[in-house]
Amino acid sequence: MIRTTPFHERTGALNESGLWSHWSGYLAAEKYSLSEKFEYFAVRNAAGLFDTSPLFKYRFTGHGAEAFLAGVLARDPRTLEPGRAQYTLWCDDRGFIVEDGVLLRHGKDEFVLTAAEPNFAYFADLVGRRDDVRIEDVSEQWAVLSLQGPRSRRLLASLDGAIDRLDYFELTKARIAGRKVTVSRTGFTGDLGYEVWAKADDALAVWDAVWEACRGYGVLPFGLQALYMTRIEAGLLLLDVDFHNSRFAWTDADRATPHEMGLGWMLRGIAEDDRRFIGRDAIRREVADGTSRFRTTGLVVDWRDWDRVHDEAGLIPPKDHTPVQEEMYVYDDDGAQVGYASSFMYSPVLQRHIAIVRVPVASAAPGTRVNIEIPVSHHYVHVAAQTARMPLYNPARKTA
């Protein structure tokens, strides 16, 4: 049975396109307006509202919660102070990524971890008979409203001044419409942004207060299509598109390690890390032996070559389409396939076609020339491109 989020009474009324997708069993808007670019530009120029409620949310409590998570998560949660959050991931024994999420630390012995797919049974099995840590699935107890874009800070701070003082990846208690909420300076757009955590019963009152505060400032609700556009620009990886859960992948070709996915920065100092977290030994061997198979990096298409191949076919070079989130192959100058793009789009802000690609380690250095294969007039042609460091779009306001 398809479920609706606590905000659906409002989002449903705003969805002029009538287009919905399924996200973790919930209805999620593909786009609200007739063009996802309206919503995209709202996020980049003003602000956009996104319903993040379908995320799975797991609460870990008890005096053993920190030690438990330190033995499971690849990024050390012991460095996380109460009132802060961190992007993290968890791996299997072979060092392959299971999934990623955001860990929020509410207190000394209280954490909340988000996940895109169900992980409760996985974590509960690891907890086992321990009596010093408790795990709860609080997914349905909380509605999460994301306000992303350059005006998000001022608009939310008008509802509670505590929000104005939040640093990047910090969280605070606040009140909106008289309801207790938690606000974190987090998001999935690579821009200045916040996520408002409200109890499910308070969701509509919180939405109405935020929506009223946004009135007249060019703020729009945005759906999955605009979200995908912003996250590709920001180099933010999407499960089942840019990487796969190692527990469910058929072969190692669909599995990846943190270093292969460009997330090795989480594991700096792993040689001296005293934690026995899951996958540590395999990751150490990968680093020591240099056995990474590939790197995940950005790619920028040569606009002159893009225009050339379309001009020669008698076509107007297309620069307006939704993201392609499936494999597009990448070649070297000799015509040998060296990798593939998992996400591809035209960036309106950068005015370039861009991608997230997997290429051999030797081809991953920024500025390396490659070619990407695209269909033109029912034939595949190669277009010149070069690798680039992610994020491809990284405004200073995101972390300022």
C-alpha positions, -999 to 999 in steps of 0.1 A, spaced: 0 0 0 14 34 -10 17 58 19 17 96 21 39 117 42 26 140 70 30 170 46 10 154 18 -21 174 24 -1 205 15 22 190 -12 -6 172 -29 -25 205 -33 6 222 -48 14 195 -73 1 210 -105 19 184 -127 2 155 -110 35 135 -114 44 113 -85 71 86 -78 75 61 -51 102 66 -24 104 40 3 68 32 -1 57 69 0 44 92 -27 71 117 -37 65 145 -62 85 143 -94 79 180 -100 52 204 -89 52 228 -119 53 220 -156 90 224 -157 115 212 -132 138 241 -142 114 266 -124 120 246 -92 157 243 -98 162 280 -103 141 287 -71 167 266 -52 197 282 -67 184 318 -67 159 320 -37 149 288 -19 129 257 -24 109 234 -1 114 197 -3 96 169 17 124 146 30 101 126 53 104 93 35 140 89 47 144 61 72 153 73 107 169 52 134 175 64 170 203 49 190 204 55 228 222 42 258 257 46 273 270 21 248 255 39 217 287 58 208 309 27 211 284 7 191 283 32 162 321 36 163 323 -2 156 298 0 127 302 33 109 333 41 87 335 77 99 344 80 136 313 92 156 334 98 187 346 130 171 310 143 168 300 167 196 263 169 207 245 194 186 264 184 154 258 161 125 281 143 100 277 126 66 288 90 71 286 55 56 288 19 67 306 -10 50 307 -48 49 336 -70 60 352 -66 26 353 -29 28 324 -23 2 298 3 10 265 -9 23 248 26 25 253 62 35 234 86 56 236 115 80 243 109 117 228 135 141 241 136 177 214 150 200 232 142 233 260 122 249 240 90 245 215 98 218 220 96 180 197 96 150 209 80 117 191 86 84 191 60 55 176 59 21 166 22 23 155 -1 53 184 -9 76 167 -15 109 171 -53 108 207 -50 98 216 -27 128 193 -46 152 211 -78 144 245 -61 151 231 -48 184 221 -83 193 218 -89 231 237 -58 242 219 -40 270 239 -8 268 224 4 235 189 5 221 178 10 185 144 23 176 128 29 141 114 64 145 108 69 108 70 75 111 73 97 142 91 125 124 83 147 94 113 164 78 109 196 57 140 208 38 144 245 29 174 249 5 188 279 -12 205 313 -6 174 328 12 168 298 35 188 311 64 170 345 66 136 330 61 139 303 88 156 327 112 125 349 110 107 321 127 133 314 154 165 334 159 184 304 171 186 291 135 206 322 124 235 310 145 238 275 130 271 265 115 274 240 87 262 205 99 251 219 133 217 213 147 196 231 173 163 230 191 138 256 179 101 265 179 81 270 147 44 278 150 47 271 187 58 235 180 91 221 192 113 212 162 150 203 156 167 222 128 199 209 111 220 228 86 221 199 62 206 190 28 211 172 -5 214 202 -29 250 214 -23 237 248 -13 229 267 19 201 248 34 183 235 65 162 205 74 133 210 99 125 179 120 89 181 134 67 155 151 44 140 125 13 155 143 29 190 140 38 187 104 10 208 88 13 236 113 51 238 107 46 237 69 21 265 71 44 287 92 74 281 69 53 286 38 39 319 51 74 331 59 85 323 24 56 342 7 68 368 -17 104 356 -18 103 334 -49 102 302 -29 88 271 -46 82 235 -36 105 213 -56 104 176 -65 128 148 -72 138 161 -107 151 194 -94 167 176 -64 186 153 -88 198 183 -108 212 200 -77 228 169 -63 247 161 -95 261 196 -96 271 191 -59 287 157 -65 264 141 -40 260 103 -46 227 86 -50 220 50 -39 212 26 -68 225 52 -93 261 61 -85 266 32 -61 248 1 -49 242 -15 -15 269 -42 -12 245 -66 5 222 -67 -25 246 -62 -55 249 -93 -77 287 -90 -84 317 -70 -72 313 -49 -104 284 -33 -87 302 -29 -53 325 0 -44 347 10 -15 348 44 1 380 53 -17 367 42 -51 336 64 -46 357 95 -37 348 93 0 383 83 13 384 117 31 362 102 57 390 77 65 421 98 67 444 84 94 429 49 91 463 34 96 464 48 131 427 44 138 421 22 169 385 14 160 376 -21 149 348 -9 127 333 -32 101 355 -32 70 385 -15 85 410 -42 78 399 -46 42 401 -8 37 435 -7 53 448 -33 28 433 -15 -1 451 17 9 484 0 17 484 -21 -15 469 5 -38 442 -19 -51 414 6 -58 399 -4 -91 386 31 -101 378 66 -88 345 84 -89 350 120 -101 333 148 -120 332 153 -158 327 184 -178 318 181 -215 335 203 -241 307 225 -253 323 232 -287 325 195 -294 289 190 -282 277 217 -306 299 203 -334 284 167 -334 249 181 -334 256 207 -360 270 181 -383 238 160 -379 217 191 -387 203 194 -352 201 222 -327 224 212 -298 201 202 -269 208 220 -236 175 214 -217 167 180 -204 163 162 -171 191 142 -156 201 109 -171 207 85 -142 219 54 -161 252 43 -176 268 63 -204 301 50 -215 334 69 -213 364 62 -237 400 73 -241 413 89 -273 422 55 -287 386 44 -286 390 20 -256 362 21 -230 377 32 -197 346 38 -176 311 51 -175 290 80 -163 263 71 -137 247 105 -137 246 131 -166 228 164 -171 230 199 -185 237 223 -156 219 256 -161 242 274 -136 274 261 -151 261 261 -187 278 229 -194 269 192 -197 283 175 -166 284 140 -152 295 118 -123 318 91 -137 338 61 -127 372 59 -144 405 42 -137 427 58 -110 452 69 -136 425 87 -155 409 105 -125 433 134 -122 414 167 -129 418 178 -165 423 143 -179 409 142 -215 383 115 -222 352 111 -245 317 104 -236 293 84 -258 259 100 -267 232 91 -292 228 115 -321 203 108 -349 201 71 -338 239 67 -339 264 67 -310 291 94 -313 319 105 -290 321 139 -275 352 154 -259 352 159 -222 376 162 -192 375 150 -157 370 176 -129 371 177 -92 337 174 -74 317 193 -64 313 210 -97 291 236 -81 302 247 -46 289 282 -36 307 298 -6 273 303 12 269 266 17 295 265 45 299 302 53 
